[in-house]
Amino acid sequence: MRYYKNIKDFVKDKQVFCGMDVHLNHWNICFFCDGEVVEKLKIPVHYKQFYNLLQNYSTARQLKIIYEAGFSGYWLWRSLAKDGYDCCVTPPNRIPKTGSKVKTDKRDAEALAAYLSAGLLKSVVVPPVHDEADRRIVRRRAQLVKNQTRAKHQVNAAIVMHQNSSHYV
């Protein structure tokens, strides 16, 4: 990776790919252009800081951003789309597997950017906000039913153990 003094000049009229590994407290970001890494960094989860970082790539012909679908939902996609950026969310099971067993957040971000540049990633259809809320409710209900079933099984097991132990007294 070379360090560029003026990123805006380097990416001018080129296609730039940005891979993001999204976590609860930080984002690992990798910018990829002309087959090489332009910039890799880790920032706290602040959209405004990321938006300001994207301004370094404003001279690019096209900037495509990708991140892995996960716990955070689609708020980042919606924010980027609202600001006019070409962003996509990819399902984790559609990311090509590498032979490397070493998996770090920085490498994940770089791999996402490289795979996006090669056209190897598929994106999911981002649901409307109300559909996402409905899905969250359905998932939560399923989780509560599973917890309830688990608790019933634990109570039944305790009763059976108590009944079996009273026979031996």
N, C-alpha and C positions, 0 to 999 in steps of 0.2 A: 504494500500500500504506500503510495506516494502522498506526501502532504502538499496540498495546493494552497498557495498564498491567496489566490483569488478564485474561489469556487465559481462565482458567477461567470467569469471569463471562460473557465474550462468547460462548463456545461452549456454554454451558449449554443442554442439551436440543436442540441442533442437530446436524446431520450434518456431520462434518468429513472431508475427504479429504487424504491425505498422499501426495505423489509423491516418490519417491527416485531419484536418479541415483547408482548404486553404482559405486565405483571401488576400486582396490586399497588406496589410502592414505586416502581420504576419501569421505564421503557428502554429496551436496547434497540438502537436504530442503526441501520446500515444503508448508505447510499451507494448505488452501483451505476457506473456509466462506462461505456466503451469497453466492457469486459473486465473492468477492474473496480476495486473498492475506492470510492472517493473519500468517504468519511464514515467512521464508526464511533458511536458515542452512547452513553447511558445518561438519561435525564430522569428527573422525578416526574410523576404523573401530573403534569400541568399542561393542558391543551394550549394555553397561550404561549408557553415556552416552545412547544413543538411548532406551533403556527409561525412564530418568529424565526425558528430554524429553517422552515420551509422557504422563507423569503430569500435565503442564499441560493435557492434553485429556481428563482423566478424567471431567469433568462433561458431556461431549458425549453426546448420545443414541446416536450411532454414530460410530465412527472407522474409516475404511477406508484401508488402506495399499496402495500398489502400487509395484512396481519392475520394471525391465526384466530379462528373462532374459539371462544372460550367463555370464561366466567363473566367477563365484563360486558357482554351483550354487544349491542350495535351502536352505542352512543357515539363512539369515536368515528365510526363510518358516517353517521348522520351529521356530525360536526364538520368533518372534512368535505362531505358532499355539499353541505350548505355553503361552505367557503369556496366551492368550485374545484375541488381536487378530485382526481380520478383515483378512487380507492376501492379495493375489493377485500373481501373477507374469505379466507379459504378454510375448509374443514381440515382438522388435523390428520384425519385418515387418508387424505388425498395428497399429502406431501410425500414426494419420493424418499425412499429410505436410502441412506448411504451406508457404506461398509464400516464407517467409523463408529466406535462405541462411545467415543467421547462426545458428550452433548452439553454444550454450554449455551447460555442465552445469546452471547455475542455471535457464536457460530450459527445459531438458529436464525438470527436476524439476517446474517450474511447469506445463508442458504435460501431464505425466502426471497431476498432481492435477486439472487442469481437465478433461481428457478423461475421467478416472474419474468426476468429478462429473456429467458430461453423459451417462455411460453408453456411451461410445464405444469402450471397451477390452474386449477378450476376455482371458481368463486361461487359462493352461496347467494341465493336471493335473499336480500335483507327484508324481513317482514315489516309491515307497518307497525307503528308504536302500539296500537291497541291489540294487535295480534300477539306481539311479544309479551304484553302484560297478561293476556289470556293464557299463553303458554306457561308463563311463570306460575300462575295460579294452579294450572293442571299439574305441573311438576311438584309444587308444594303439597297438593292434596295427595298425590301418589306417595310422596315421602312420609306424610303423616299416617297414611293407611299402613305403610310398611312398618313404621315405628309401633303402631298400635298392634299389629299382628305379632311383631317381635315380643312386645310386652306380654301379650296373652300367652304366647308359648313359654315365656319365662315363668309366669305364674303357674301354668299347668305343670311345668317341670318341677317347680318347687313343691307343689301339692303332691305329685307322684312320689317325689323323694321322701317327703314327710310320711306319706302313707306306707311306703316300703320300709322306712326306718322304724316305724312304730310296731311292725310285725315282729321285729327281732328283739324287742324289749322284754 
